[in-house]
Amino acid sequence: MTPTDRAEELISHHVAAAAAAAAIPVPFVDLVAVTAVQLSLVRKLALLHGTRVGVDAAGAIGVGLFGAVLPRVAASALKILPGIGTVGGAVAQCAFSGATTWALGESMRDRFARGELHPDARAHSEVSRSLARAERLHRRGLLTDEEYERTRAELLEAL
């Protein structure tokens, strides 16, 4: 099974799990369960792509999840109303949870695949920019051959 196939499988299983967790009839307990499913999905996608979710990535994920919380809270709160509120809230909660889990999974899968959330991605990008800058300075004659080679070696060692 390719990593892409495995990612699709993980996403579809977690969408179903999030929808099932959203069907929990206790208001706000469903929110905790859905968030746990979503965080599990992100962790598994990270492992699939050979990385881990660090503090910075978790903060970004937290912000992403926060955007989906308001509609989920409203749908969960509907469950307080007897009868139609319970059914309507459950249906809305399942739909919102499944949709946000799918969107989160697709987004994170793409970002992990491109290496955007890899802990070293920022460092690699900064080193690449510094190498390009040193090369421009060398071509303009602002760095000697010796200075350029020393700078280049130091930057490559930093990787």
Summary of the structure (lengths in Angstrom):
residues: 159
radius of gyration: 22.6
end to end distance: 31.5
largest distance: 79.4
contacts: 472
relative contact order: 0.13
helix: 81%
strand: 0%
